[in-house]
Amino acid sequence: MEHYKMGLTLKIWRQKNSQSKGHFATYKVEDISSEMSFLEMIDVLNERLIREGEDPVAFDHDCREGICGTCSMYINGRPHGPWHANTVCQLHMRAYKDGDSITIEPWRANAFPVIKDLIVDRSAFDRIIQAGGYISINTGNPVDANSLPVDKNLADASFAAAACIGCGACVAACKNSSAMLFVSAKVSHLALLPQGHPERKSRALNMVAQMDKEGFGGCTNTQACESVCPKEISMTNIAKLNSEFIFAGLSE
């Protein structure tokens, strides 16, 4: 693959804190390699800003391997940028060409208030997980892997749901800022397995209640969430969550 250098115009959201009014600031960057990751490109900008005595752009990152879900941002109006099933840290600058203009923003949702610049507070997701509680089944001593038979299709569906990294792209893409894809992945992950059955009713009721309490919107099945999910979490999990929630409510 041919490597090349490029110059770009970056329009980045700058916001001092959650109480301040934010604005877009325009920066020019030059000599950007096509093989840099998107976050490395921002690192280059920040190094320059620090040398010039300016405040660097604040953004979340950790693993830079598409695992942790913290590198969440809008890029030209799309969560995580133009590549499908991709996190920002996995996006490389070969997705762009010399002279391009790139607009970079934080998630836009009331339940995800801006902390600074591109960083938002996603602790609402943590509180939803906490509302789900723990699995209280007594697992006892380690046993053979095959001692508790699990249907292969159910195991695969649970594994796929468990791939959710909680990045919030589903909320960012949804016109209602709904968290249904995230919550449904977490509920399905455990509801599909026998180990998760003892608390399945309380888990569904409590997590949905906490989701509503946090101020997330309702789901209208536009599929925007699934289309931008970096782990390709299926909307069939939302149907699973709805069935779990209704069943739990009827059983109360």
C-alpha positions as a Markdown table, in Angstrom:
| # | Residue | x | y | z |
|---|---|---|---|---|
| 1 | Met | 0.0 | 0.0 | 0.0 |
| 2 | Glu | 1.3 | 3.4 | -1.0 |
| 3 | His | 2.2 | 5.7 | 1.9 |
| 4 | Tyr | 1.6 | 9.5 | 1.4 |
| 5 | Lys | 1.7 | 12.7 | 3.4 |
| 6 | Met | -1.2 | 15.1 | 3.7 |
| 7 | Gly | -2.3 | 18.5 | 5.1 |
| 8 | Leu | -5.7 | 18.7 | 6.8 |
| 9 | Thr | -8.0 | 21.3 | 8.2 |
| 10 | Leu | -9.4 | 20.2 | 11.6 |
| 11 | Lys | -12.6 | 21.7 | 13.1 |
| 12 | Ile | -12.6 | 20.5 | 16.7 |
| 13 | Trp | -15.1 | 21.2 | 19.4 |
| 14 | Arg | -13.5 | 23.0 | 22.3 |
| 15 | Gln | -15.3 | 23.3 | 25.6 |
| 16 | Lys | -13.6 | 24.1 | 28.9 |
| 17 | Asn | -16.0 | 22.2 | 31.1 |
| 18 | Ser | -19.7 | 21.1 | 31.4 |
| 19 | Gln | -20.7 | 24.6 | 32.5 |
| 20 | Ser | -18.9 | 26.5 | 29.7 |
| 21 | Lys | -20.3 | 27.3 | 26.2 |
| 22 | Gly | -18.4 | 25.3 | 23.6 |
| 23 | His | -17.2 | 26.4 | 20.1 |
| 24 | Phe | -15.4 | 25.0 | 17.1 |
| 25 | Ala | -11.8 | 25.9 | 16.7 |
| 26 | Thr | -10.0 | 25.4 | 13.4 |
| 27 | Tyr | -6.5 | 24.0 | 13.2 |
| 28 | Lys | -4.2 | 23.2 | 10.2 |
| 29 | Val | -2.0 | 20.1 | 10.4 |
| 30 | Glu | 0.7 | 19.3 | 7.9 |
| 31 | Asp | 2.9 | 16.3 | 7.0 |
| 32 | Ile | 0.4 | 13.8 | 8.3 |
| 33 | Ser | 1.3 | 10.2 | 7.3 |
| 34 | Ser | -1.5 | 8.1 | 5.7 |
| 35 | Glu | -0.4 | 5.3 | 8.1 |
| 36 | Met | -1.0 | 7.2 | 11.3 |
| 37 | Ser | -4.0 | 6.3 | 13.3 |
| 38 | Phe | -6.6 | 9.0 | 13.8 |
| 39 | Leu | -5.6 | 9.4 | 17.5 |
| 40 | Glu | -1.9 | 9.7 | 16.5 |
| 41 | Met | -2.9 | 12.6 | 14.2 |
| 42 | Ile | -4.5 | 14.3 | 17.2 |
| 43 | Asp | -1.4 | 13.6 | 19.3 |
| 44 | Val | 0.7 | 15.4 | 16.6 |
| 45 | Leu | -1.6 | 18.4 | 16.9 |
| 46 | Asn | -1.5 | 18.4 | 20.7 |
| 47 | Glu | 2.3 | 18.3 | 20.7 |
| 48 | Arg | 2.3 | 21.4 | 18.6 |
| 49 | Leu | -0.3 | 23.1 | 20.7 |
| 50 | Ile | 1.8 | 22.4 | 23.9 |
| 51 | Arg | 4.9 | 23.8 | 22.2 |
| 52 | Glu | 3.0 | 26.9 | 21.3 |
| 53 | Gly | 1.7 | 27.3 | 24.9 |
| 54 | Glu | -1.9 | 26.4 | 24.1 |
| 55 | Asp | -4.2 | 24.0 | 25.8 |
| 56 | Pro | -4.1 | 20.6 | 24.1 |
| 57 | Val | -7.3 | 19.0 | 22.8 |
| 58 | Ala | -8.7 | 16.7 | 25.6 |
| 59 | Phe | -9.9 | 13.3 | 24.3 |
| 60 | Asp | -10.5 | 9.9 | 25.9 |
| 61 | His | -8.3 | 6.9 | 25.0 |
| 62 | Asp | -6.8 | 3.9 | 26.6 |
| 63 | Cys | -6.1 | 0.6 | 24.8 |
| 64 | Arg | -5.9 | 2.0 | 21.3 |
| 65 | Glu | -6.8 | -1.5 | 20.1 |
| 66 | Gly | -10.6 | -1.3 | 19.7 |
| 67 | Ile | -11.3 | -3.0 | 23.0 |
| 68 | Cys | -12.0 | -0.4 | 25.7 |
| 69 | Gly | -14.5 | 1.9 | 23.9 |
| 70 | Thr | -13.2 | 5.1 | 25.4 |
| 71 | Cys | -12.0 | 6.8 | 22.1 |
| 72 | Ser | -15.6 | 7.9 | 21.3 |
| 73 | Met | -16.1 | 10.9 | 19.1 |
| 74 | Tyr | -18.1 | 12.1 | 16.1 |
| 75 | Ile | -16.0 | 12.5 | 12.9 |
| 76 | Asn | -17.7 | 14.3 | 10.1 |
| 77 | Gly | -21.1 | 13.6 | 11.6 |
| 78 | Arg | -20.6 | 9.8 | 12.1 |
| 79 | Pro | -19.7 | 8.1 | 15.4 |
| 80 | His | -16.2 | 6.6 | 15.2 |
| 81 | Gly | -15.7 | 7.9 | 11.7 |
| 82 | Pro | -16.3 | 6.6 | 8.2 |
| 83 | Trp | -15.1 | 3.0 | 8.5 |
| 84 | His | -17.6 | 0.3 | 9.3 |
| 85 | Ala | -17.3 | -1.8 | 12.5 |
| 86 | Asn | -14.5 | 0.4 | 13.7 |
| 87 | Thr | -13.4 | 2.4 | 16.7 |
| 88 | Val | -11.7 | 5.8 | 16.4 |
| 89 | Cys | -8.3 | 4.3 | 17.5 |
| 90 | Gln | -8.6 | 1.7 | 14.6 |
| 91 | Leu | -9.3 | 4.5 | 12.1 |
| 92 | His | -6.2 | 5.4 | 10.0 |
| 93 | Met | -5.5 | 8.5 | 8.1 |
| 94 | Arg | -5.5 | 6.7 | 4.7 |
| 95 | Ala | -9.3 | 7.2 | 5.0 |
| 96 | Tyr | -8.6 | 10.8 | 4.0 |
| 97 | Lys | -6.7 | 12.7 | 1.4 |
| 98 | Asp | -4.6 | 15.8 | 1.2 |
| 99 | Gly | -6.7 | 19.0 | 1.7 |
| 100 | Asp | -9.6 | 17.3 | 3.5 |
| 101 | Ser | -11.5 | 19.1 | 6.2 |
| 102 | Ile | -12.5 | 17.0 | 9.2 |
| 103 | Thr | -15.0 | 18.0 | 11.9 |
| 104 | Ile | -14.5 | 16.4 | 15.3 |
| 105 | Glu | -17.2 | 16.5 | 18.0 |
| 106 | Pro | -18.1 | 14.8 | 21.3 |
| 107 | Trp | -21.2 | 12.6 | 21.7 |
| 108 | Arg | -24.3 | 14.8 | 21.8 |
| 109 | Ala | -26.7 | 13.4 | 24.4 |
| 110 | Asn | -28.1 | 14.8 | 27.6 |
| 111 | Ala | -27.2 | 11.6 | 29.4 |
| 112 | Phe | -23.6 | 12.1 | 28.3 |
| 113 | Pro | -22.6 | 15.6 | 29.5 |
| 114 | Val | -19.4 | 17.1 | 28.1 |
| 115 | Ile | -16.5 | 17.1 | 30.6 |
| 116 | Lys | -14.0 | 18.8 | 28.4 |
| 117 | Asp | -13.5 | 19.2 | 24.6 |
| 118 | Leu | -14.2 | 15.7 | 23.2 |
| 119 | Ile | -14.6 | 13.9 | 26.6 |
| 120 | Val | -18.1 | 13.1 | 27.8 |
| 121 | Asp | -19.3 | 11.6 | 31.1 |
| 122 | Arg | -20.5 | 8.1 | 30.3 |
| 123 | Ser | -21.0 | 7.0 | 33.9 |
| 124 | Ala | -24.7 | 6.6 | 33.2 |
| 125 | Phe | -23.7 | 3.3 | 31.5 |
| 126 | Asp | -21.9 | 2.3 | 34.7 |
| 127 | Arg | -25.0 | 3.0 | 36.8 |
| 128 | Ile | -27.2 | 0.9 | 34.4 |
| 129 | Ile | -24.7 | -2.0 | 34.8 |
| 130 | Gln | -24.8 | -1.6 | 38.6 |
| 131 | Ala | -28.6 | -1.6 | 38.6 |
| 132 | Gly | -28.4 | -5.1 | 37.0 |
| 133 | Gly | -26.8 | -6.4 | 40.1 |
| 134 | Tyr | -24.7 | -9.6 | 40.4 |
| 135 | Ile | -25.2 | -13.2 | 39.6 |
| 136 | Ser | -25.8 | -14.8 | 43.0 |
| 137 | Ile | -25.7 | -18.4 | 42.0 |
| 138 | Asn | -23.3 | -20.5 | 44.0 |
| 139 | Thr | -20.8 | -21.7 | 41.5 |
| 140 | Gly | -18.9 | -23.9 | 43.9 |
| 141 | Asn | -15.5 | -25.4 | 43.0 |
| 142 | Pro | -14.2 | -25.3 | 39.5 |
| 143 | Val | -15.9 | -28.0 | 37.4 |
| 144 | Asp | -15.3 | -29.5 | 34.0 |
| 145 | Ala | -16.2 | -27.2 | 31.1 |
| 146 | Asn | -18.9 | -29.5 | 29.7 |
| 147 | Ser | -20.6 | -30.2 | 33.0 |
| 148 | Leu | -23.3 | -27.5 | 32.4 |
| 149 | Pro | -24.6 | -28.0 | 28.8 |
| 150 | Val | -25.3 | -24.8 | 26.9 |
| 151 | Asp | -27.0 | -24.8 | 23.5 |
| 152 | Lys | -24.5 | -23.8 | 20.8 |
| 153 | Asn | -26.8 | -21.2 | 19.3 |
| 154 | Leu | -27.5 | -19.6 | 22.6 |
| 155 | Ala | -23.8 | -19.6 | 23.5 |
| 156 | Asp | -22.9 | -17.9 | 20.2 |
| 157 | Ala | -25.7 | -15.3 | 20.7 |
| 158 | Ser | -24.6 | -14.6 | 24.2 |
| 159 | Phe | -20.9 | -14.2 | 23.1 |
| 160 | Ala | -21.9 | -11.8 | 20.3 |
| 161 | Ala | -23.9 | -9.7 | 22.8 |
| 162 | Ala | -21.0 | -9.7 | 25.3 |
| 163 | Ala | -18.8 | -8.1 | 22.6 |
| 164 | Cys | -20.4 | -4.7 | 23.5 |
| 165 | Ile | -17.7 | -2.3 | 24.7 |
| 166 | Gly | -20.0 | 0.4 | 26.0 |
| 167 | Cys | -18.6 | 3.1 | 23.8 |
| 168 | Gly | -21.9 | 4.9 | 23.4 |
| 169 | Ala | -21.9 | 5.1 | 19.6 |
| 170 | Cys | -25.5 | 3.7 | 19.6 |
| 171 | Val | -26.7 | 6.6 | 21.8 |
| 172 | Ala | -24.8 | 9.1 | 19.7 |
| 173 | Ala | -26.3 | 7.9 | 16.4 |
| 174 | Cys | -29.9 | 7.6 | 17.7 |
| 175 | Lys | -32.2 | 10.6 | 17.0 |
| 176 | Asn | -33.7 | 9.9 | 20.5 |
| 177 | Ser | -30.4 | 9.3 | 22.2 |
| 178 | Ser | -31.7 | 5.8 | 23.2 |
| 179 | Ala | -29.5 | 3.4 | 25.0 |
| 180 | Met | -31.6 | 0.3 | 24.1 |
| 181 | Leu | -28.8 | -1.4 | 22.1 |
| 182 | Phe | -26.4 | -1.1 | 24.9 |
| 183 | Val | -28.8 | -2.2 | 27.6 |
| 184 | Ser | -30.2 | -5.0 | 25.5 |
| 185 | Ala | -26.7 | -6.4 | 24.8 |
| 186 | Lys | -26.0 | -6.5 | 28.6 |
| 187 | Val | -29.3 | -8.1 | 29.4 |
| 188 | Ser | -29.1 | -10.6 | 26.5 |
| 189 | His | -25.6 | -11.6 | 27.4 |
| 190 | Leu | -26.7 | -13.0 | 30.7 |
| 191 | Ala | -30.3 | -13.9 | 30.0 |
| 192 | Leu | -29.3 | -16.4 | 27.3 |
| 193 | Leu | -27.1 | -18.4 | 29.6 |
| 194 | Pro | -28.3 | -20.7 | 32.5 |
| 195 | Gln | -26.0 | -19.0 | 34.9 |
| 196 | Gly | -27.9 | -15.7 | 34.4 |
| 197 | His | -31.4 | -17.1 | 34.9 |
| 198 | Pro | -31.8 | -16.6 | 38.7 |
| 199 | Glu | -31.8 | -12.8 | 38.4 |
| 200 | Arg | -33.1 | -12.4 | 34.8 |
| 201 | Lys | -36.4 | -10.8 | 35.9 |
| 202 | Ser | -35.0 | -8.3 | 38.3 |
| 203 | Arg | -32.1 | -7.5 | 36.0 |
| 204 | Ala | -34.3 | -6.6 | 33.1 |
| 205 | Leu | -36.7 | -4.5 | 35.2 |
| 206 | Asn | -33.9 | -2.7 | 37.1 |
| 207 | Met | -31.7 | -1.9 | 34.2 |
| 208 | Val | -34.6 | -0.5 | 32.1 |
| 209 | Ala | -35.7 | 1.6 | 35.1 |
| 210 | Gln | -32.2 | 3.0 | 35.5 |
| 211 | Met | -31.9 | 3.7 | 31.8 |
| 212 | Asp | -35.1 | 5.8 | 31.9 |
| 213 | Lys | -33.9 | 7.5 | 35.1 |
| 214 | Glu | -30.6 | 8.5 | 33.3 |
| 215 | Gly | -32.7 | 10.4 | 30.7 |
| 216 | Phe | -32.0 | 8.2 | 27.6 |
| 217 | Gly | -34.7 | 8.4 | 24.9 |
| 218 | Gly | -36.9 | 5.6 | 23.6 |
| 219 | Cys | -36.2 | 3.3 | 20.7 |
| 220 | Thr | -38.0 | 3.8 | 17.4 |
| 221 | Asn | -36.1 | 1.1 | 15.5 |
| 222 | Thr | -34.4 | 3.2 | 12.9 |
| 223 | Gln | -31.4 | 0.9 | 13.1 |
| 224 | Ala | -28.9 | 3.8 | 13.3 |
| 225 | Cys | -27.5 | 2.2 | 16.4 |
| 226 | Glu | -26.7 | -1.1 | 14.8 |
| 227 | Ser | -25.2 | 0.6 | 11.7 |
| 228 | Val | -22.5 | 2.5 | 13.7 |
| 229 | Cys | -21.8 | -0.1 | 16.4 |
| 230 | Pro | -18.0 | -0.9 | 16.2 |
| 231 | Lys | -18.8 | -4.5 | 17.4 |
| 232 | Glu | -21.8 | -5.0 | 15.2 |
| 233 | Ile | -24.2 | -5.7 | 18.0 |
| 234 | Ser | -27.5 | -6.9 | 16.5 |
| 235 | Met | -30.8 | -5.2 | 17.0 |
| 236 | Thr | -32.3 | -8.6 | 17.7 |
| 237 | Asn | -31.0 | -8.0 | 21.2 |
| 238 | Ile | -33.5 | -5.2 | 21.6 |
| 239 | Ala | -36.3 | -7.6 | 20.8 |
| 240 | Lys | -34.8 | -10.0 | 23.4 |
| 241 | Leu | -34.8 | -7.1 | 26.0 |
| 242 | Asn | -38.4 | -6.2 | 25.2 |
| 243 | Ser | -39.5 | -9.8 | 25.8 |
| 244 | Glu | -37.5 | -10.1 | 29.0 |
| 245 | Phe | -38.9 | -6.9 | 30.3 |
| 246 | Ile | -42.5 | -7.8 | 29.4 |
| 247 | Phe | -42.2 | -11.3 | 30.9 |
| 248 | Ala | -40.6 | -9.9 | 34.1 |
| 249 | Gly | -43.4 | -7.4 | 34.4 |
| 250 | Leu | -46.2 | -10.0 | 34.0 |
| 251 | Ser | -44.5 | -12.3 | 36.5 |
| 252 | Glu | -44.4 | -9.7 | 39.3 |
